[in-house]
Amino acid sequence: MEQQIARYFELKQLLKQAEEEVDRLKAELLAAYEAPGTYVSDEYKLVISVQERRDYDDNRLFHALPDKDVWRLLSKADTTKIAGLVKLSILNEQILNGTYEVRHIPQIRISKK
């Protein structure tokens, strides 16, 4: 059992190092290729896209909701729950205007040719 614990610890350390290097390389790639698009080299294809994320403000959302019972369904500004309520037509986008800030998150996808 001691050997398994040691191996697990070793792998977690390697995983942490790999994640740190991936983050560093992602930052370097985003600095080199600022605009979203597709970039092709001899062996690889790099696709940079931008994902929109909404950061809801609990207080503004609470005051914007027409029915305070809907707040009980949410209990806090959870983007997944809010998106579900919009799909179910319990909430509409006009009510949500002004209750969130939009962040643009760059995404990187690399594939081998």
Backbone as JSON, one array per atom type, in Angstrom:
{
  "sequence": "MEQQIARYFELKQLLKQAEEEVDRLKAELLAAYEAPGTYVSDEYKLVISVQERRDYDDNRLFHALPDKDVWRLLSKADTTKIAGLVKLSILNEQILNGTYEVRHIPQIRISKK",
  "N": [[0.83, -1.19, 0.0], [1.96, 1.22, 0.7], [3.65, 1.73, -1.44], [1.81, 2.3, -3.49], [0.66, 4.63, -2.51], [2.86, 6.34, -2.58], [3.37, 6.36, -5.35], [0.99, 7.51, -6.28], [1.2, 10.08, -5.13], [3.49, 10.95, -6.5], [2.55, 10.99, -9.16], [0.54, 12.93, -8.97], [2.11, 15.19, -8.48], [3.51, 15.33, -10.92], [1.36, 15.78, -12.61], [0.55, 18.31, -11.73], [2.8, 19.83, -12.46], [2.69, 19.48, -15.25], [0.25, 20.75, -15.84], [0.87, 23.38, -15.11], [2.83, 23.95, -17.03], [1.32, 23.71, -19.37], [-0.46, 25.85, -19.01], [1.36, 27.98, -19.13], [2.34, 27.7, -21.76], [-0.04, 28.09, -23.17], [-0.56, 30.78, -22.59], [1.64, 31.93, -23.9], [1.1, 31.21, -26.57], [-1.32, 32.57, -26.97], [-0.4, 35.15, -26.75], [1.23, 35.32, -28.97], [-0.5, 34.74, -31.11], [-2.88, 36.71, -31.4], [-5.49, 37.24, -32.42], [-8.68, 35.63, -32.82], [-8.96, 32.61, -34.7], [-7.84, 30.33, -37.3], [-4.81, 28.71, -37.45], [-2.3, 27.29, -39.33], [0.36, 25.04, -39.34], [3.24, 23.14, -40.44], [2.84, 20.59, -39.29], [0.78, 20.86, -37.44], [-2.46, 22.09, -36.46], [-3.8, 24.98, -35.26], [-6.42, 26.27, -33.46], [-7.99, 29.1, -32.42], [-10.47, 30.31, -30.44], [-13.14, 32.32, -29.07], [-14.84, 32.28, -26.07], [-17.87, 33.25, -24.6], [-18.6, 34.26, -21.35], [-20.86, 34.68, -18.71], [-20.94, 36.64, -15.84], [-22.9, 36.76, -13.23], [-24.47, 39.15, -11.1], [-25.5, 38.72, -7.89], [-27.21, 40.43, -6.36], [-28.24, 42.33, -8.23], [-29.52, 40.55, -9.96], [-31.45, 39.39, -8.29], [-33.14, 41.58, -7.79], [-34.04, 42.04, -10.37], [-35.65, 39.93, -11.06], [-38.97, 38.97, -11.84], [-40.66, 37.45, -10.27], [-40.29, 36.59, -7.02], [-40.22, 34.03, -6.1], [-38.89, 32.61, -8.01], [-36.3, 33.15, -7.42], [-35.83, 31.42, -5.34], [-35.53, 29.04, -6.68], [-33.09, 29.46, -7.8], [-31.3, 30.37, -5.77], [-28.74, 31.41, -5.72], [-26.68, 33.22, -8.05], [-26.37, 31.2, -10.47], [-24.98, 30.24, -13.4], [-25.6, 28.02, -15.0], [-28.09, 27.13, -14.03], [-29.59, 29.42, -14.55], [-29.44, 29.55, -17.35], [-30.88, 27.23, -17.92], [-33.43, 27.94, -16.94], [-34.03, 29.97, -18.73], [-34.18, 28.52, -21.12], [-36.42, 26.99, -20.54], [-38.31, 28.89, -20.67], [-39.05, 30.26, -18.39], [-37.66, 32.4, -17.48], [-36.73, 35.36, -19.33], [-34.47, 36.8, -21.74], [-34.54, 39.63, -21.75], [-35.21, 40.38, -19.15], [-32.91, 39.68, -17.82], [-30.99, 41.44, -18.73], [-28.44, 43.67, -17.83], [-27.85, 42.45, -15.45], [-25.55, 41.07, -15.4], [-22.04, 40.69, -16.14], [-20.07, 40.42, -19.03], [-17.56, 38.17, -19.87], [-14.79, 37.48, -21.96], [-13.38, 34.57, -22.89], [-10.5, 33.17, -24.09], [-10.14, 30.25, -26.06], [-8.19, 27.39, -26.78], [-7.45, 25.07, -29.28], [-5.68, 22.37, -30.41], [-4.66, 20.36, -33.05], [-3.26, 17.48, -34.65], [-2.09, 17.24, -37.94]],
  "CA": [[0.0, 0.0, 0.0], [2.89, 2.36, 0.76], [4.14, 1.96, -2.8], [0.72, 2.92, -4.23], [0.55, 6.0, -2.01], [4.01, 7.08, -3.11], [3.15, 6.54, -6.79], [-0.1, 8.47, -6.42], [1.78, 11.39, -4.83], [4.4, 11.28, -7.6], [1.74, 11.32, -10.32], [-0.11, 14.22, -8.71], [3.13, 16.21, -8.67], [3.74, 15.42, -12.36], [0.17, 16.4, -13.17], [0.61, 19.73, -11.4], [3.84, 20.41, -13.31], [2.2, 19.49, -16.62], [-0.78, 21.78, -15.92], [1.55, 24.67, -15.08], [3.48, 24.15, -18.33], [0.25, 23.94, -20.35], [-0.91, 27.23, -18.8], [2.41, 28.88, -19.62], [2.35, 27.61, -23.22], [-1.27, 28.71, -23.65], [-0.35, 32.22, -22.51], [2.58, 32.29, -24.96], [0.4, 31.09, -27.84], [-2.29, 33.66, -27.06], [0.36, 36.39, -26.97], [1.75, 35.28, -30.34], [-1.65, 34.74, -32.03], [-3.87, 37.47, -30.63], [-6.85, 37.21, -32.97], [-9.27, 34.3, -33.01], [-8.84, 32.12, -36.06], [-7.17, 29.05, -37.51], [-3.42, 28.86, -37.86], [-1.83, 25.98, -39.75], [1.8, 24.88, -39.56], [3.52, 21.92, -41.2], [2.31, 19.38, -38.65], [-0.3, 21.12, -36.49], [-3.5, 23.09, -36.74], [-4.14, 25.7, -34.03], [-7.68, 27.0, -33.57], [-8.25, 29.97, -31.27], [-11.83, 30.85, -30.45], [-13.46, 33.07, -27.86], [-16.08, 31.86, -25.42], [-18.46, 34.29, -23.76], [-19.11, 33.8, -20.06], [-21.58, 35.71, -17.96], [-20.78, 36.67, -14.39], [-24.1, 37.4, -12.71], [-24.43, 39.81, -9.8], [-26.63, 38.2, -7.11], [-28.12, 41.5, -5.94], [-28.95, 42.86, -9.41], [-30.39, 39.5, -10.46], [-32.57, 39.27, -7.36], [-34.06, 42.71, -8.01], [-34.56, 42.01, -11.73], [-36.61, 38.85, -11.24], [-40.35, 39.41, -11.64], [-41.28, 36.64, -9.21], [-39.23, 36.28, -6.05], [-40.15, 32.57, -5.94], [-37.89, 32.12, -8.95], [-35.02, 33.25, -6.71], [-35.68, 30.19, -4.54], [-35.01, 28.02, -7.59], [-31.69, 29.76, -8.07], [-30.61, 30.54, -4.48], [-27.6, 32.29, -6.03], [-26.56, 33.4, -9.5], [-25.72, 30.04, -11.08], [-25.19, 30.41, -14.84], [-26.23, 26.82, -15.56], [-29.51, 27.17, -13.67], [-30.2, 30.54, -15.26], [-29.6, 29.12, -18.75], [-31.98, 26.27, -17.94], [-34.7, 28.67, -16.78], [-34.27, 30.69, -19.99], [-34.63, 27.51, -22.09], [-37.78, 26.59, -20.17], [-39.14, 30.11, -20.81], [-39.43, 30.8, -17.08], [-37.02, 33.72, -17.55], [-36.35, 35.75, -20.68], [-33.22, 37.55, -21.8], [-34.74, 41.06, -21.43], [-35.18, 40.53, -17.69], [-31.54, 39.48, -17.35], [-30.11, 42.54, -19.15], [-27.94, 44.51, -16.75], [-27.59, 41.69, -14.23], [-24.31, 40.31, -15.55], [-20.9, 41.21, -16.9], [-19.62, 39.42, -19.99], [-16.12, 37.97, -20.0], [-14.41, 36.74, -23.16], [-12.33, 33.62, -22.51], [-9.93, 32.52, -25.28], [-10.01, 28.8, -26.02], [-7.2, 26.89, -27.74], [-7.58, 23.68, -29.67], [-4.58, 22.0, -31.3], [-4.77, 19.0, -33.58], [-2.17, 17.1, -35.54], [-2.58, 17.02, -39.31]],
  "C": [[0.88, 1.26, 0.0], [3.39, 2.74, -0.63], [3.06, 2.66, -3.65], [0.52, 4.37, -3.8], [1.66, 6.86, -2.58], [3.84, 7.35, -4.61], [2.06, 7.57, -7.06], [0.42, 9.89, -6.19], [2.66, 11.86, -5.97], [3.6, 11.71, -8.84], [1.01, 12.65, -10.15], [0.87, 15.37, -8.9], [3.42, 16.42, -10.16], [2.56, 16.1, -13.05], [0.17, 17.91, -12.93], [1.64, 20.44, -12.28], [3.37, 20.52, -14.76], [1.14, 20.59, -16.81], [-0.17, 23.18, -15.92], [2.22, 24.96, -16.42], [2.45, 24.41, -19.42], [-0.27, 25.37, -20.23], [0.09, 28.24, -19.36], [2.43, 28.89, -21.15], [1.09, 28.25, -23.82], [-1.12, 30.24, -23.65], [0.59, 32.7, -23.62], [1.91, 32.24, -26.32], [-0.6, 32.22, -28.03], [-1.6, 35.01, -27.27], [0.86, 36.46, -28.42], [0.63, 35.38, -31.38], [-2.82, 35.41, -31.32], [-5.3, 37.3, -31.12], [-7.38, 35.78, -33.05], [-9.15, 33.89, -34.48], [-8.15, 30.77, -36.09], [-5.78, 29.32, -38.06], [-2.86, 27.47, -38.14], [-0.32, 26.02, -39.93], [2.01, 23.59, -40.34], [2.83, 20.69, -40.61], [1.04, 19.62, -37.82], [-1.28, 22.18, -36.99], [-3.93, 23.67, -35.4], [-5.42, 26.49, -34.29], [-7.87, 27.78, -32.29], [-9.65, 30.54, -31.44], [-12.07, 31.57, -29.12], [-14.82, 32.61, -27.35], [-16.57, 32.99, -24.54], [-18.97, 33.67, -22.47], [-19.75, 34.98, -19.35], [-21.32, 35.54, -16.48], [-21.95, 37.46, -13.83], [-23.84, 38.01, -11.34], [-25.68, 39.37, -9.04], [-27.66, 39.28, -6.81], [-28.93, 42.05, -7.12], [-29.91, 41.82, -9.97], [-31.62, 39.35, -9.59], [-33.61, 40.37, -7.61], [-34.68, 42.7, -9.41], [-35.63, 40.94, -11.92], [-38.03, 39.32, -10.95], [-41.03, 38.69, -10.49], [-40.17, 36.19, -8.26], [-39.16, 34.78, -5.74], [-39.15, 31.94, -6.9], [-36.51, 32.16, -8.28], [-34.77, 32.01, -5.87], [-35.15, 29.06, -5.41], [-33.51, 28.21, -7.82], [-30.84, 29.73, -6.81], [-29.32, 31.35, -4.57], [-27.48, 32.33, -7.54], [-25.72, 32.27, -10.09], [-26.02, 30.06, -12.58], [-25.88, 29.21, -15.47], [-27.73, 26.81, -15.27], [-30.23, 28.28, -14.42], [-30.44, 30.17, -16.73], [-30.74, 28.12, -18.88], [-33.34, 26.94, -17.82], [-35.04, 29.48, -18.03], [-34.79, 29.71, -21.04], [-36.06, 27.07, -21.82], [-38.78, 27.73, -20.27], [-39.69, 30.6, -19.48], [-38.85, 32.21, -16.94], [-36.8, 34.07, -19.02], [-35.14, 36.67, -20.6], [-33.39, 39.03, -21.43], [-34.68, 41.3, -19.93], [-33.74, 40.5, -17.18], [-30.59, 40.6, -17.76], [-29.73, 43.41, -17.95], [-27.63, 43.77, -15.46], [-26.27, 40.92, -14.3], [-23.27, 41.12, -16.31], [-20.44, 40.09, -17.81], [-18.09, 39.39, -20.01], [-15.86, 37.16, -21.26], [-13.2, 35.88, -22.82], [-11.78, 32.97, -23.78], [-9.77, 31.02, -25.05], [-9.02, 28.38, -27.09], [-7.47, 25.41, -28.0], [-6.46, 23.39, -30.68], [-4.79, 20.57, -31.75], [-3.59, 18.75, -34.51], [-2.77, 16.81, -36.9], [-2.61, 15.55, -39.65]]
}
